[in-house]
Amino acid sequence: MFSSVSKAFGDVRAIDGLELEVPVGSVTVILGPNGAGKTTTIRLSTGVLAADRGSVRTFGLDPRESGAEVRGRTGVVPPKPAMYERLSGLDNLRYAAKLYGLTDPPIFDLADRFGILHALGQDVAGYSTGMRTRLALARSLLHDPELLLLDEPTAGLDPESAYSVRELIFEMAKAGKTVVMSTHLLHEADGTADQIVMMNGGSAWEKGSPRDLVSRYWQRLEVRLESEDHAALLAAVRDMSPRVDELEAVTVSLHDSSEIPGLIGRLVAGGVPLTRVEPVTPTLERLYFAMRKQVGEAAPRLDAGETS
């Protein structure tokens, strides 16, 4: 939990009055452009950094005072994992297991899961970026953590490995564990989050469940007709920003769900030959830009494919 947390590096304020609560047993996805404060938030959670102001609590503990206990219950995958270059992947995992005090760590099972079993005997200096990330994922799970912090976890991963990360998130949530993932890539978070936190300038400018955000920022219906003649439909809803997305469908934008009965009544009265009217479920990318449009300049610019 973050309460009025601020953190500056010189003249740069990385975190500015951040309010954030992560429910136990949930998946929280922190979205934002580079420089939004996502990585600093992760580091504050484990006590690697100390807040200048405000209160940080992880498992109800102050991570600066109880850092050993917090980190012993937490798995972390940073964007650029630090490894012992001259040691093999196996020795890196064995050393991490000793630090956690483990006697029978699932090293080989985890290495197999993340596709690096064949490379355990190689020095990490020869690992690719993706292999290092997979090794870091295996290392983060050795001690069966209660909380998993993933900071840009799929950077440099091939599609198969990225898919395995998403599967890991689902499995941990199903097992009652807590997962926090930060990313600037919108497609990574689609379908994984119980809570979405939009960050910019070191603060959370919007947060909520996907369903809550959809209800607040996305009210669109897809109207399908018996034929491809949309003239009557477009005439009936011309003040509702209609858009023809497909040959047989029109999307109508609403202010809120209370307009739905009136819309259907208007279409029926106009003799529009309806076959189906149903809500449009947006991708996270489409929801994000709908939110940005409504919030205006208070929302950050975030490109779905940004990698810089």
Secondary structure, DSSP 8 states (H G I E B T S, - for coil): -EEEEEEEETTEEEEEEEEE---TT-EEEEE--TTSSHHHHHHHHHTSS--SEEEE-BTTB-TTTSHHHHHHTEEEE-SS----TTSBHHHHHHHHHHHTT-SS--HHHHHHHTT-GGGTTSBGGG--HHHHHHHHHHHHHTT--SEEEEESTTTT--HHHHHHHHHHHHHHHHTT-EEEEEES-HHHHTTT-SEEEEEETTEEEEEE-HHHHHHHH--EEEEEESSS--HHHHHHTGGG--EEEETTEEEEE-SSGGGHHHHHHHHHHTT--EEEEEE----HHHHHHHHHHHHGGGS----TT---
